[in-house]
């Protein structure tokens, strides 16, 4: 749905690129991104300003979120559509939002829902 070079998420070099793309290209709020990766908004802002290195579990979460978007959603939805999908109450998730499940650490279930969406399952 969007061009190949549309955003940093398609070609991230660092965790900062992923965070910046989620906020700048996809219009997630800093609060939403911080919750998705289980850090405080303050820490997220510090990372963005100072470029503090994020590694380990937080980096893994960011890469998984990136993979969900790029693999299953990016080619069929606009950036706004991707963000709306993450905020939508989906029948596939028993009325919960993908964001809620990411906050709880259920990335696998969100990935399954995104894959189902990509395959044409009405969510």
C-alpha positions as YAML, in Angstrom:
chain: A
units: angstrom
residues:
- id: 1
  name: UNK
  ca: [0.00, 0.00, 0.00]
- id: 2
  name: UNK
  ca: [2.95, 2.30, 0.61]
- id: 3
  name: UNK
  ca: [6.18, 2.72, -1.32]
- id: 4
  name: UNK
  ca: [9.26, 0.65, -0.57]
- id: 5
  name: UNK
  ca: [11.26, 3.62, 0.72]
- id: 6
  name: UNK
  ca: [8.45, 5.25, 2.65]
- id: 7
  name: UNK
  ca: [9.81, 5.01, 6.18]
- id: 8
  name: UNK
  ca: [12.69, 4.06, 8.44]
- id: 9
  name: UNK
  ca: [10.86, 0.91, 9.52]
- id: 10
  name: UNK
  ca: [11.65, -0.75, 6.18]
- id: 11
  name: UNK
  ca: [15.38, -0.23, 6.65]
- id: 12
  name: UNK
  ca: [16.18, 0.27, 10.33]
- id: 13
  name: UNK
  ca: [19.79, 0.36, 11.43]
- id: 14
  name: UNK
  ca: [19.14, 0.77, 15.11]
- id: 15
  name: UNK
  ca: [16.41, 0.53, 17.72]
- id: 16
  name: UNK
  ca: [16.24, 4.33, 17.53]
- id: 17
  name: UNK
  ca: [15.24, 4.08, 13.85]
- id: 18
  name: UNK
  ca: [12.39, 1.75, 14.77]
- id: 19
  name: UNK
  ca: [11.19, 4.03, 17.59]
- id: 20
  name: UNK
  ca: [11.44, 7.13, 15.41]
- id: 21
  name: UNK
  ca: [9.51, 5.46, 12.59]
- id: 22
  name: UNK
  ca: [6.75, 4.24, 14.92]
- id: 23
  name: UNK
  ca: [6.34, 7.79, 16.25]
- id: 24
  name: UNK
  ca: [7.10, 9.94, 13.19]
- id: 25
  name: UNK
  ca: [5.87, 7.77, 10.30]
- id: 26
  name: UNK
  ca: [3.10, 5.73, 11.93]
- id: 27
  name: UNK
  ca: [1.98, 8.40, 14.43]
- id: 28
  name: UNK
  ca: [2.00, 6.21, 17.52]
- id: 29
  name: UNK
  ca: [2.32, 8.35, 20.62]
- id: 30
  name: UNK
  ca: [5.44, 8.18, 22.76]
- id: 31
  name: UNK
  ca: [3.27, 6.75, 25.52]
- id: 32
  name: UNK
  ca: [2.02, 3.95, 23.25]
- id: 33
  name: UNK
  ca: [5.52, 3.05, 22.08]
- id: 34
  name: UNK
  ca: [6.88, 3.12, 25.64]
- id: 35
  name: UNK
  ca: [4.08, 0.80, 26.78]
- id: 36
  name: UNK
  ca: [4.66, -1.56, 23.84]
- id: 37
  name: UNK
  ca: [8.28, -2.08, 24.86]
- id: 38
  name: UNK
  ca: [7.74, -1.82, 28.62]
- id: 39
  name: UNK
  ca: [9.76, 1.28, 29.43]
- id: 40
  name: UNK
  ca: [8.78, 4.65, 30.86]
- id: 41
  name: UNK
  ca: [7.96, 7.60, 28.61]
- id: 42
  name: UNK
  ca: [10.86, 9.41, 30.30]
- id: 43
  name: UNK
  ca: [13.29, 6.63, 29.30]
- id: 44
  name: UNK
  ca: [11.92, 6.65, 25.76]
- id: 45
  name: UNK
  ca: [12.40, 10.42, 25.49]
- id: 46
  name: UNK
  ca: [15.91, 10.13, 26.92]
- id: 47
  name: UNK
  ca: [16.72, 7.46, 24.38]
- id: 48
  name: UNK
  ca: [15.45, 9.63, 21.53]
- id: 49
  name: UNK
  ca: [17.32, 12.72, 22.70]
- id: 50
  name: UNK
  ca: [20.58, 11.15, 23.85]
- id: 51
  name: UNK
  ca: [20.65, 8.13, 21.57]
- id: 52
  name: UNK
  ca: [21.18, 5.84, 24.54]
- id: 53
  name: UNK
  ca: [21.80, 2.30, 23.39]
- id: 54
  name: UNK
  ca: [18.83, -0.04, 23.80]
- id: 55
  name: UNK
  ca: [19.71, -3.71, 23.72]
- id: 56
  name: UNK
  ca: [18.45, -6.99, 25.11]
- id: 57
  name: UNK
  ca: [14.77, -7.64, 25.69]
- id: 58
  name: UNK
  ca: [13.67, -4.13, 24.67]
- id: 59
  name: UNK
  ca: [15.50, -4.41, 21.36]
- id: 60
  name: UNK
  ca: [13.90, -7.83, 20.77]
- id: 61
  name: UNK
  ca: [10.44, -6.37, 21.41]
- id: 62
  name: UNK
  ca: [11.08, -3.52, 18.97]
- id: 63
  name: UNK
  ca: [12.28, -5.92, 16.30]
- id: 64
  name: UNK
  ca: [9.22, -8.15, 16.78]
- id: 65
  name: UNK
  ca: [6.87, -5.16, 16.47]
- id: 66
  name: UNK
  ca: [8.74, -4.08, 13.34]
- id: 67
  name: UNK
  ca: [8.45, -7.59, 11.90]
- id: 68
  name: UNK
  ca: [4.70, -7.70, 12.59]
- id: 69
  name: UNK
  ca: [4.20, -4.41, 10.75]
- id: 70
  name: UNK
  ca: [6.52, -5.04, 7.82]
- id: 71
  name: UNK
  ca: [5.68, -8.71, 7.25]
- id: 72
  name: UNK
  ca: [1.90, -8.63, 7.63]
- id: 73
  name: UNK
  ca: [0.50, -5.11, 7.58]
- id: 74
  name: UNK
  ca: [2.75, -2.73, 5.67]
- id: 75
  name: UNK
  ca: [1.88, -3.92, 2.17]
- id: 76
  name: UNK
  ca: [-1.91, -3.79, 2.64]
- id: 77
  name: UNK
  ca: [-2.42, -0.78, 4.93]
- id: 78
  name: UNK
  ca: [-1.30, 2.82, 4.96]
- id: 79
  name: UNK
  ca: [0.71, 4.05, 7.93]
- id: 80
  name: UNK
  ca: [-2.47, 5.43, 9.46]
- id: 81
  name: UNK
  ca: [-4.20, 2.12, 8.77]
- id: 82
  name: UNK
  ca: [-1.45, 0.22, 10.59]
- id: 83
  name: UNK
  ca: [-1.81, 2.45, 13.63]
- id: 84
  name: UNK
  ca: [-5.60, 2.08, 13.54]
- id: 85
  name: UNK
  ca: [-5.23, -1.72, 13.37]
- id: 86
  name: UNK
  ca: [-3.11, -1.69, 16.54]
- id: 87
  name: UNK
  ca: [-5.72, 0.46, 18.32]
- id: 88
  name: UNK
  ca: [-8.79, -1.46, 17.08]
- id: 89
  name: UNK
  ca: [-10.79, -3.88, 19.23]
- id: 90
  name: UNK
  ca: [-10.52, -7.06, 17.19]
- id: 91
  name: UNK
  ca: [-12.89, -9.99, 17.28]
- id: 92
  name: UNK
  ca: [-9.89, -12.27, 16.64]
- id: 93
  name: UNK
  ca: [-8.45, -11.03, 19.96]
- id: 94
  name: UNK
  ca: [-11.74, -11.37, 21.86]
- id: 95
  name: UNK
  ca: [-12.46, -7.67, 21.62]
- id: 96
  name: UNK
  ca: [-9.04, -6.58, 22.82]
- id: 97
  name: UNK
  ca: [-6.59, -4.36, 20.94]
- id: 98
  name: UNK
  ca: [-3.19, -5.45, 19.67]
- id: 99
  name: UNK
  ca: [-1.71, -2.61, 21.75]
- id: 100
  name: UNK
  ca: [-3.23, -4.04, 24.94]
- id: 101
  name: UNK
  ca: [-1.73, -7.43, 24.19]
- id: 102
  name: UNK
  ca: [1.69, -5.97, 23.41]
- id: 103
  name: UNK
  ca: [1.66, -4.16, 26.75]
- id: 104
  name: UNK
  ca: [1.01, -7.52, 28.42]
- id: 105
  name: UNK
  ca: [3.88, -9.10, 26.49]
- id: 106
  name: UNK
  ca: [1.70, -11.20, 24.17]
- id: 107
  name: UNK
  ca: [3.57, -10.45, 20.95]
- id: 108
  name: UNK
  ca: [3.00, -13.96, 19.60]
- id: 109
  name: UNK
  ca: [-0.78, -13.51, 19.68]
- id: 110
  name: UNK
  ca: [-0.51, -10.10, 18.01]
- id: 111
  name: UNK
  ca: [1.70, -11.63, 15.32]
- id: 112
  name: UNK
  ca: [-0.91, -14.36, 14.75]
- id: 113
  name: UNK
  ca: [-3.65, -11.75, 14.41]
- id: 114
  name: UNK
  ca: [-1.58, -9.73, 11.94]
- id: 115
  name: UNK
  ca: [-0.84, -12.85, 9.90]
- id: 116
  name: UNK
  ca: [-4.54, -13.72, 9.89]
- id: 117
  name: UNK
  ca: [-5.35, -10.20, 8.71]
- id: 118
  name: UNK
  ca: [-2.75, -10.48, 5.93]
- id: 119
  name: UNK
  ca: [-4.39, -13.75, 4.83]
- id: 120
  name: UNK
  ca: [-7.77, -12.05, 4.61]
- id: 121
  name: UNK
  ca: [-9.40, -13.20, 7.83]
- id: 122
  name: UNK
  ca: [-12.00, -10.68, 8.95]
- id: 123
  name: UNK
  ca: [-10.89, -9.55, 12.37]
...
